[in-house]
Amino acid sequence: MDHLAVLLTVIPLSGAFFVPMFGREGDRGYRVALGTVLLTTACAAALLVITGRGQAISYYVGNWAPPWGIEIRVDAFSAFLSFSFSLVYLAVIAYSARDVSHELNPAALRWYWSLMLLLLAGLLGVSSAADLFNLFVFTEIYSLAACGIISVRDRMDSLEAALKYLLLSAVAAGCILLGISLIYMVTGHLNYAHLATALPAAVATSPRTVLAAVALLATGFGLKSALFPLHMWLPDAHSSALSPASAVLSGIAVKAGIIALFRLFASVLSASPAVVRAMPTFLAVLAVGGMIFGALFAMTQTDLKRMLAYSTVVQVGYIYLAFSVLNPVALTGAILHIVNHALLKGMLFLSAGLIIHRTGKRRIADLQGIGREMPLTMIALTIGAMGMVGIPLTNGFVSKWHMVLGSLEAGQPLAAGVILLSSLFSALYYFPLVIAGWFGNPAAPAPARPEAPPSMLWPVLGLGAVSLILGIVPEPVVNVLGEAAKHLLGQ
């Protein structure tokens, strides 16, 4: 069963390789991609069952043990994230079959499936890497795949957004690589476990070098995860990509930087008291800025997908702020919000894609009465909006509730107040959209067949159903993530 840890990454990597070989036709490429994601989801589910019993799996590639060999480590934290991301990916791939075929030519469509699988492999690799070098490698795999996915749509705005993301991603990669080099210089290790042992001595002899390395890593992964004010690439990239690609980029890809920082802090950097004091404060200040200014920018948008993109900046702020509290309850909420946001934002972008596919409308002002034309789509959009605001009985409420409780438990009522205030701001740009969609006066009569094809609609409704289930019966998931949060904080 230990081989499942490495297969979690090998399966989508192999699928990305075989799609161009066997998927010369769009339909065949879709079947290869769908089968690959199904296998990956099954593998992640098996790992979730194993790690849910408290057992972590360490796999030594080539049977070479650390510090010389490469270690892949899957625990409850990474297994749950991998399974959740695979489920969202399954819905996105199923949705994509009809949506992207009319947007891309056959050659571009073949590479689209390959890039999507490559992106998934990079994301899963980040969550399971146990050394800094492979963390960097998998980070670059998903980053370059994301650039390709944005630019695969042969339009000027997509190419411009991809170039902007590529340049800023290169800056982030430079920061991460330099930070890793400094850490290696003072410790002589790259493996997380060995780094945690060697870091206290390195801090004693070279404190400024270690803090500089931490600052570089926080900056690099902060840029990858669109932490304010390092989010400049996100609105253009996510709004100009194909809708299923936007769902993956906004719902999942930005989380890789967050997961990397969580894992580094828990496994390595928490060994330094100076880092424990400085890093959470640094992240908290930027997180609050993202929650406030991201909401203000979202309120001013006229394009639906661009508004959803700015909303991601706000949600990233929630996660970082809850993490900075360093409380197990708040961290449970942060981990759960990583998954909840993936489900909700995936559903919102796919719902926007259904509207665009069926009506061609993107401007928020043009969505008056769209609920009468596309009621099922609007139901999904409403569930997503309610979850993002944090209305009870949605999964977004559960994660925000734990963030607030953890902040109060840690004696940080200011953080709890910011979370509540930001939720109010979210209502100011999500609720008008919902009200206009249901109760506004449409510009034209509803068509005879208003909804999008079932193959596109059912994946969106499936994400909505999972979101509601996690909001109504959250205890099993919260219990697993609570133990994972305690482990990450060393409790």
N, C-alpha and C positions, 0 to 999 in steps of 0.2 A: 504493500500500500504506500510505502514511502515514495515510490516512483510517481505517484499522483502529483506530488509537489512540483516536480519539474515538468510533468505533462501539462499542467495548467497553463504553462507558457509555450511549450513546444507545439501543442495542438493548434492554436491560432497562428503561430509562426509558420507551421507547415501548410495550413490552409492558405495563408497569404502567398506562399510559394506556388501552390498548385493551381490557384485560380487562373493566372495568366496561361498556364499550360493546358488546362482542361476546360477553361471557361471562355473559349473564344466567342461563344455566343452568350448574349446577356442572360438568358434563362438558365443556361448551364452554370455560369458564374454565380448566379443567385443561389442555385441548389448547393453548390460547393460551399458557399459562404454560410448558408443556413445550416447545413449539416455540421460544419466546423463549430459554429456557435452552440449548437445542440450538444455536441460532444464536450465542449468546454464547460457548459452549464452543468452537465452531468458530473464531470470531474470536480467542479467547484462544490456541488451538492455533497458528493462523497467526502470531500475534505471538511466541509462544514459539520457533517455528522461526527467525523473522527475528532476534530478539534473541539467540538461542543462538549465532549466528555472531559475536557481539561488537558488533552494530549496535544503537544505541538510536534510537528514533523520537520526534521532537519535533513536535508538531502545534500550529500557531498558529490558534486559533479566529478565524474571520473574516479570516484572513490579516493579523492585527495582531500584530506581533512584540513580545516583552517589551522594556521593562518596562511598556508601556501595554496590551498585549494579554494574553489568557489562553493559557497554555501547558499542553498535556497531554503528558506525557513517559512513555514506556514503555521500560524496559530489561529485562535478564534477570531482575532481582529482582521487579519488578512483574508481568512476563509470567508467570513461573512461579507466583506466588501467585494471579494471576487465573485461570490454567488450573486449578490445583488446587481453588480455591474453586468454580469452575464445575462441576467434576466432582462434588464433594460435593453441590452444589446440585441437580445432575441426579438423583442418587440420592434426595435428600430430596423433590423434586417428584414423582418416580415413586412413591415410598412413600406420599406424602400422598393420592393419589387415593382409596384405600379407607379410610384412617385418619380423615381429617377429615370425610368426608361424613356420618358418623353423629354427629359432635360439634357441627356447625354447621348452622344453617338456611341455605337457599339464598342469602339476601342477604348474610349474614356470610361464607359460603363464597366468594362472588364477591370481596369485599374482601380476604379472606385471600390469594388468589392475587395480587391487585394489590399488597398490602403486601409479600409475599415478593419480588416482582420489584423493588419500590422499594428494599427492603433490599439486594438484590444490587447494584443500580446505585450506591447509596451506598458500599458496600464497595469496589467496583471503582474508583469515582471517587477514593476516598482513596488507593489504591495508585498511581494515575497522575497525581494533581494535582501541578503543579510550582510552585504559588504558595500563599501562606498563606490568601488569601481563599477560594479554591475548596476548599482542604483543609477549612476551617471549614464551607463550604456542604455538602459531601458528608458531613461528619461529622454534621451535623444531619439530613440526609436519612435516613441509616441509623438514627440514634437515634430519630427520630420514628416511622419505620416499625417499629422494634422495639417501641416502646410500643404501637402499634396491634396488632401481632401477639400480644403478651401479652394485651391486653384483648379481643381478638376473641372469646375464649371467655367467654361471658356467665356468669361465676361470681364470687362475692365474692372468693375468694383471688386470682384472676387480675386483677381490677380493682384490688385493693389493691396487688399487686405492680407493676402497670403504673404506678399513681400514685406509688409509691415511686421507681421507676426514672425517671419523668418529672421528679420534683422534683430528684433527685440529678443527672440528666443536665442539667438547667437550670443547676445550680451549676457543673458541669463546663464547659458552654458559656460561662458567664460568665467563668470562669478563662481559657479558651482565647482568647476574644475580647479580653479585657483584655491578655493576653500578646501577642497579635498587634498590638494598638494600640500598646503600648510599643515593640515592635520597629519598627513603621512610624514611630513618632515620632522614633526616634534614627537610622534609616537612610534613610527615605523610599522604601523598596522593599518589595514583597511577593513578587516572584519569587525562587525559591530561589537561582538563579545570581547574580543581582544582590545579593541579601542577603549571600551568602558573601563577595562583594567588598567590600561596605560595612561589614560587621560589625566587622572589626578596628579601624577608626577609631572606630566607635561605642563599642566596649569601652574604648578609650583615653580618650574624653571622658566617657562615662556608664556606668562599669562597674556601678554598683549598679542602674541601670535595666535593663541587659541581664540581669543575674542575676535580678532580680525577674521579668522577662518569661519567662526560662527556667523559673523555679520555678512560675510560673502555668501554663505550657504542660505541664510535667511533671505537675503536679497534675491538670489537666483531662483530659489523655489517660490518666493513671494511673487516674482514676476511670472513664473510659469503658472501660478494659481490665481493670477489677476488680483492680488492683494493691493488695495488702494495705497499710494497713487501709482502703482505699477500696472495698472489695468488698461493702459492706453490702446493696446492692440485688440482687446476683447470685443468692444461694440461692433467694429467693422468686420472682424473675422466671423463672429457668430451670426450676424445679421445678413451677411452676403453669401454664406454657404448654403448648400441645399438644406431643406428643412430637417431631414433625418440626420444629416451631418451636424447641424446646429444642435439637435437634441443630444448627440453624443459629446460634442465639444463643450457645450455649456453644462450639461448634466453630469458628465463623467470626467472628461479630460482635465479640467481645471482642478479636480480633486487629487490628481497624482502629486502635485506639488505639496498639497496639504498633508497627504498621507506620508510623503517622504519626510517632512519636517516633524510630524508626530512621531514617526518611527525613530528618527535620529535623536530627537530629544529624549524619548523614553529609553532607548537602548544605549546611547552614547553620552549625549551632552548633559544629561541630568547628573553625571558624575562630578560635574564642576559646580560648586555653589555660586560662583560668579555668573556663570551662564544661566543658572536657575533664577537669579535675581534680574538679570538684564534682558534676556530673550523674551519672556512673557510680557514684560512691560512694553518692549518695542513692538511686539505683535498686537498688543491691546490697543495702543494708540492708533496704529494704522487701521486696525479693524473698525474702531469707532468712526474714523474718517470715512471708510468705505461704506459703512451702514448709513451715514448721514448724507454724504454727497452722492453716493450711488442712488439713493432714493430720490434726491432732488433732480438728478439727471434723468431718472426714469420718468418722473412726472412731466417733464418737458418734451418727451418724445412723441412724434406723430406716427411713426412706423411701428407696427406691432412687434416684429421680431427684434427691432432695436431696443424697444422698451424691455422685452424679456431679457435681452443681453445685459442691460444695465442692472436689472434685478439680480442677476448672478453676482455682480460686485457686492450687493447688499448681503446676499446669502453667504458668500465667502467670509464677509466680515463677521457674521453670526458665529461661524465655525471657529474662526481664529480667536474671537473674544472669549467664547466658552472654553477653549483650550487654555488660554492665558490664565484662567482662574486657578488651574491646577487642583481641581476638585474632582473626585471620581464621578459624582452625580452630573456635574456640568460637562465633564468629558464624555460621559455616556450620551448626553444630549448632543454633543458635537459630532460624535461618531454616527449616531442615528440620523443626524441632520445631513451628513454626507450622503447617506443612502436615500433619505426622504427627498432631498433636493434633486437627486438623480432621477427618481421616479416622477416627481412633480414637474421639474423643468423639461424632462423628456416628453411628458404628456402635453405640456403647454406648447412646446415647439412643434410637436407632431400635430396638435390641434390647429395651430397656425398654418401648418403645411396643408392640412385638409381644406381650410378656408381658401388658401391661395390656389390650391389645385382645382377647387371646384368653381370659385368665383373670380380669381385673379386679384382679390382685394388684399392690400397690406396696410393701408392707412387706417388708423383706429377710428377716425371720423366716418369712414365708409362702412363700419361694421354695425350700424344701427339696425336693430331688428334681425340680426343674422341668426338668432336663436330660432326664429320662425322658419327660416329656410333650412337650417342644419341643426335640428334640436339635439341629436345625439352628440354631435361635435361640441355644441355649446355646453352640454352637460359635463363633458370631459374638461373643457376650458374652465368651467365654474369650479369643479372639484380642485383643479390645479391652483386656481386663484385663491380659493379658501384655504388650501393647504399652505400656500406661500405666506398668507397673512397670519395663519395660526389659529383658525377657527376650530373649536372643539369638535371631536369625532373625525378629524383629519390627522394624518400622520405628522404634518407640520406642527400641530398643536403639541403633540407628545414630546417631540424633540425640543421645542422652545420651552415647554414646561420644565423639563429637566435642566435646561440651561439656567433658567431663572432660579429654580430651587437650589441648584449647585452654587450659584453666585451668592445667594443669601446664606447658604450654609457655610461658605468660605469667608463670610464677613465682608462681601463686596456688593453692597446694595446699589452702588452706582452702575455696575455692570448689568445688574438685573433691570434697573431703570432704563438703560440704553436699549436693551433687548425689547422691552415693552414699547418704548417710544418708536423704535424702528418698525415694529409690527404695525403701529398706527400709521406710520408713513406709507408702509406697503399697502395698507387698505386704501390710501388716497389715490393710488394709481391702478390698483386691481379692481376695486369695487365699481368705479365708473365704467370700466370696460364691461363688466358682467351686467350691470344695470342697463347700459345702452344695448348690449347684445340681446337681452331678453325683452326689454320694454320699449326700446326705441322704434321709430317708424322707419321701415325699410324703404329704400329708394325705388324699388321695383317689386312686383309680385314674386312670390316664391316659385321656383321652377317645378316642373312636374316630378323630377327625380332629384331632390335637393342634396341628399347626402353623398359623400364620396363612396367609392367602391368598398364592399365589406372587407376585402383583404387589407385595406388601409385603415378602416375604422376600428375593427376589432382589436388590433394591437394597442390602440390608444385607450379604448375602454378597458382593456385588460390591465393596463397601468393604473387606471383610475380605480379599479376594483382592489388591486393590491394596496394602493394608498389608503383606501377606506378601511380595509382589513387591519392594516397596521395602526390606524387611528382608533379603531374600536377595540381591538384585542392586541395591545402592544406588549403585554407582560412577557411572553416567551422570548421575544427579541430583546427587550430591555434587560432581562435577567442575564442573557448571554453577553450582551455588550457591557453590562455593569461589571462583570468579572474581567472582561478584556480591558476596560478602563482602569480598574485597580491594578492589573498586571502592568499596563503601560506606565502607570505612576509609581510602580515599585511597591505597592501596598499589599 
